[in-house]
């Protein structure tokens, strides 16, 4: 995408002149930035053993092929701020990840989410309700900072992915069908 912005600026300068060409380059770069931020990467996480005494690590399964998944629990990490331009994309991707019949909990690791606007906070509330309708629970892992202030409904919040996964398994064992109550 950076290359496209540079090419747009170069062609703009060659065809329209310096100032107009640079404005074309800036405009194209802004559009590409908006497109990139409206479709953030959602990493499916898996567990790998960490160094002795440190416990497991949760890593992107695309980057670490030996990472193992959890039975009936999907663990995802949003790698962007959550705001009006990407909240529906994130919602749809999380719902798609929870569609398999055996998924009873979705753990959303939000450590890489630097900010959340009011639209995205409402999306998280709606996401929890939608997952509950499919028989799955939404659990949020890691410190959310300002996010907690924006959430209307109480969500299951955990200080680590490992604790959220343990809670998800306990919830599944406790109700047999994973009612998804949060």
The 8 nearest C-alpha neighbors of each residue, nearest first, counted from 0:
[[1, 3, 2, 4, 31, 28, 32, 35],
 [2, 0, 4, 3, 5, 28, 31, 6],
 [1, 3, 5, 0, 4, 6, 7, 28],
 [4, 2, 0, 6, 1, 5, 7, 28],
 [5, 3, 28, 7, 1, 2, 6, 24],
 [4, 6, 2, 8, 3, 7, 9, 1],
 [5, 7, 9, 3, 8, 4, 10, 2],
 [8, 6, 4, 24, 10, 5, 9, 11],
 [24, 7, 9, 11, 5, 21, 20, 6],
 [10, 8, 6, 12, 11, 7, 5, 13],
 [11, 9, 13, 7, 12, 8, 14, 6],
 [20, 10, 12, 8, 14, 15, 9, 13],
 [13, 11, 20, 16, 17, 9, 15, 10],
 [12, 14, 10, 11, 16, 15, 9, 20],
 [15, 13, 11, 12, 10, 16, 20, 9],
 [16, 14, 11, 12, 20, 19, 13, 17],
 [15, 17, 12, 20, 19, 18, 13, 14],
 [16, 18, 12, 20, 19, 21, 15, 13],
 [19, 17, 21, 20, 16, 22, 12, 15],
 [18, 20, 22, 21, 17, 16, 15, 23],
 [11, 21, 12, 19, 23, 17, 22, 8],
 [20, 22, 24, 18, 23, 8, 19, 17],
 [21, 23, 19, 25, 24, 20, 26, 18],
 [22, 24, 20, 26, 21, 25, 8, 11],
 [8, 25, 23, 21, 7, 27, 22, 26],
 [26, 24, 22, 28, 23, 27, 21, 29],
 [27, 25, 23, 29, 28, 24, 22, 30],
 [26, 28, 30, 24, 29, 25, 4, 23],
 [29, 27, 4, 25, 31, 26, 30, 24],
 [30, 28, 32, 26, 31, 27, 25, 33],
 [29, 31, 27, 33, 32, 28, 34, 26],
 [30, 32, 34, 28, 29, 33, 35, 27],
 [33, 31, 29, 35, 34, 30, 28, 36],
 [32, 34, 30, 36, 31, 35, 37, 29],
 [35, 33, 31, 37, 32, 36, 30, 38],
 [34, 36, 32, 33, 37, 38, 31, 39],
 [35, 37, 33, 38, 34, 39, 32, 85],
 [36, 38, 85, 84, 34, 35, 33, 39],
 [39, 37, 36, 35, 85, 88, 34, 40],
 [40, 38, 36, 79, 37, 78, 41, 35],
 [39, 41, 78, 42, 77, 38, 79, 76],
 [42, 40, 77, 76, 78, 75, 39, 43],
 [41, 43, 76, 75, 59, 44, 40, 77],
 [44, 42, 75, 59, 74, 60, 41, 76],
 [45, 43, 59, 58, 74, 60, 75, 57],
 [44, 46, 66, 67, 68, 57, 58, 60],
 [45, 47, 57, 66, 67, 56, 55, 58],
 [48, 46, 66, 56, 55, 49, 57, 45],
 [47, 49, 55, 56, 54, 46, 50, 51],
 [48, 50, 55, 54, 56, 53, 47, 51],
 [49, 51, 53, 52, 48, 54, 55, 56],
 [52, 50, 53, 49, 54, 48, 55, 56],
 [51, 53, 54, 50, 49, 55, 48, 56],
 [54, 52, 50, 51, 49, 55, 56, 48],
 [55, 53, 49, 52, 48, 56, 51, 50],
 [54, 56, 48, 49, 47, 46, 57, 53],
 [55, 57, 47, 49, 46, 48, 58, 54],
 [58, 56, 46, 45, 44, 47, 55, 59],
 [57, 59, 44, 45, 60, 56, 46, 63],
 [60, 58, 44, 61, 42, 62, 43, 63],
 [59, 61, 63, 62, 44, 45, 64, 66],
 [62, 60, 59, 63, 64, 43, 42, 44],
 [61, 63, 60, 59, 64, 58, 66, 65],
 [64, 62, 60, 65, 66, 61, 59, 58],
 [63, 65, 66, 60, 62, 61, 67, 59],
 [64, 66, 63, 67, 47, 60, 45, 46],
 [67, 65, 45, 46, 47, 64, 63, 60],
 [68, 66, 45, 46, 65, 47, 69, 60],
 [69, 67, 45, 46, 70, 66, 44, 73],
 [68, 70, 72, 71, 73, 67, 45, 74],
 [69, 71, 72, 68, 102, 73, 101, 168],
 [72, 70, 102, 101, 103, 69, 104, 73],
 [73, 71, 104, 69, 70, 102, 105, 103],
 [74, 72, 105, 106, 104, 75, 69, 102],
 [73, 75, 106, 44, 105, 43, 107, 72],
 [76, 74, 43, 107, 42, 44, 108, 106],
 [77, 75, 108, 42, 41, 107, 109, 78],
 [76, 78, 41, 79, 109, 40, 111, 112],
 [79, 77, 111, 40, 39, 76, 41, 112],
 [80, 78, 112, 39, 77, 111, 81, 113],
 [79, 81, 112, 114, 113, 115, 82, 78],
 [80, 82, 115, 119, 86, 114, 79, 85],
 [83, 81, 116, 119, 84, 86, 115, 85],
 [82, 84, 118, 86, 85, 119, 116, 81],
 [85, 83, 37, 82, 86, 36, 87, 33],
 [84, 86, 37, 88, 87, 83, 82, 38],
 [85, 87, 89, 119, 88, 83, 82, 81],
 [88, 86, 90, 89, 85, 91, 122, 84],
 [87, 89, 85, 91, 90, 86, 92, 38],
 [90, 88, 92, 86, 87, 91, 93, 85],
 [91, 89, 87, 93, 88, 92, 86, 94],
 [90, 92, 94, 88, 89, 93, 87, 95],
 [91, 93, 95, 89, 94, 90, 88, 96],
 [92, 94, 96, 90, 95, 91, 89, 97],
 [93, 95, 97, 91, 96, 92, 90, 98],
 [96, 94, 92, 98, 97, 93, 91, 99],
 [95, 97, 93, 94, 98, 92, 73, 99],
 [98, 96, 94, 95, 102, 99, 93, 105],
 [99, 97, 95, 96, 100, 94, 102, 133],
 [100, 98, 101, 102, 97, 96, 95, 71],
 [99, 101, 102, 98, 97, 103, 133, 71],
 [100, 102, 71, 99, 103, 70, 98, 72],
 [103, 101, 71, 72, 100, 97, 99, 104],
 [102, 104, 135, 177, 71, 72, 134, 101],
 [105, 103, 136, 135, 72, 102, 167, 137],
 [106, 104, 73, 137, 72, 74, 136, 138],
 [107, 105, 74, 138, 139, 137, 73, 75],
 [106, 108, 139, 75, 76, 109, 140, 74],
 [109, 107, 76, 140, 110, 75, 139, 141],
 [108, 110, 112, 111, 107, 77, 141, 76],
 [109, 111, 141, 112, 108, 142, 143, 140],
 [110, 112, 78, 109, 113, 79, 77, 76],
 [113, 111, 80, 79, 109, 110, 114, 78],
 [114, 112, 80, 111, 79, 115, 110, 81],
 [115, 113, 80, 112, 81, 116, 146, 145],
 [114, 116, 81, 82, 119, 146, 80, 120],
 [115, 117, 82, 119, 118, 120, 81, 114],
 [116, 118, 120, 119, 121, 149, 115, 82],
 [119, 117, 121, 83, 120, 116, 82, 122],
 [118, 120, 122, 82, 86, 121, 116, 117],
 [121, 119, 117, 123, 122, 118, 150, 149],
 [122, 120, 124, 118, 119, 123, 125, 117],
 [121, 123, 119, 125, 120, 124, 126, 118],
 [124, 122, 126, 120, 121, 125, 127, 119],
 [123, 125, 121, 127, 122, 126, 128, 120],
 [126, 124, 122, 128, 123, 127, 129, 121],
 [125, 127, 123, 129, 128, 124, 122, 130],
 [128, 126, 130, 124, 137, 125, 129, 131],
 [127, 129, 131, 125, 126, 130, 132, 124],
 [130, 128, 126, 132, 131, 127, 125, 133],
 [131, 129, 135, 133, 127, 132, 128, 136],
 [130, 132, 179, 134, 135, 128, 133, 129],
 [131, 133, 129, 130, 134, 128, 135, 179],
 [134, 132, 130, 131, 135, 129, 98, 97],
 [135, 133, 131, 178, 132, 179, 177, 103],
 [136, 134, 103, 179, 104, 131, 130, 133],
 [179, 135, 137, 104, 131, 130, 180, 105],
 [138, 136, 105, 127, 104, 106, 139, 130],
 [137, 139, 106, 155, 105, 156, 107, 136],
 [140, 138, 156, 107, 106, 155, 108, 157],
 [141, 139, 157, 108, 160, 159, 158, 156],
 [142, 140, 158, 159, 110, 157, 109, 143],
 [143, 141, 144, 158, 110, 140, 109, 157],
 [142, 144, 146, 145, 147, 141, 109, 110],
 [145, 143, 146, 142, 147, 148, 114, 113],
 [144, 146, 148, 147, 143, 149, 114, 115],
 [145, 147, 143, 149, 148, 144, 115, 150],
 [148, 146, 149, 150, 145, 143, 144, 151],
 [147, 149, 146, 145, 150, 144, 151, 143],
 [150, 148, 146, 147, 120, 151, 117, 145],
 [149, 151, 147, 120, 152, 148, 146, 124],
 [152, 150, 149, 153, 124, 121, 120, 148],
 [151, 153, 150, 154, 124, 181, 149, 121],
 [154, 152, 151, 155, 150, 181, 156, 147],
 [155, 153, 181, 156, 152, 138, 139, 137],
 [154, 156, 138, 181, 139, 157, 153, 137],
 [157, 155, 139, 140, 154, 138, 158, 141],
 [156, 158, 140, 163, 159, 141, 139, 162],
 [157, 159, 141, 140, 142, 156, 162, 160],
 [160, 158, 141, 140, 162, 161, 157, 163],
 [159, 161, 163, 140, 162, 164, 108, 141],
 [160, 162, 164, 159, 163, 165, 55, 57],
 [163, 161, 165, 159, 164, 160, 166, 157],
 [162, 164, 166, 160, 165, 161, 157, 167],
 [163, 165, 167, 161, 166, 162, 160, 168],
 [164, 166, 162, 168, 167, 163, 169, 161],
 [167, 165, 169, 163, 164, 168, 170, 162],
 [168, 166, 164, 170, 165, 169, 104, 163],
 [167, 169, 171, 165, 170, 166, 172, 164],
 [170, 168, 166, 172, 167, 171, 173, 165],
 [171, 169, 173, 167, 168, 172, 166, 174],
 [170, 172, 177, 168, 169, 173, 175, 174],
 [173, 171, 169, 175, 170, 174, 168, 177],
 [174, 172, 170, 171, 175, 169, 177, 168],
 [175, 173, 176, 171, 177, 172, 170, 178],
 [174, 176, 172, 171, 173, 177, 170, 178],
 [175, 177, 174, 178, 171, 134, 103, 172],
 [178, 176, 171, 103, 179, 174, 175, 135],
 [177, 179, 134, 180, 176, 135, 174, 131],
 [136, 178, 180, 135, 131, 177, 134, 181],
 [181, 179, 178, 136, 131, 177, 135, 137],
 [180, 154, 155, 179, 136, 137, 153, 138]]
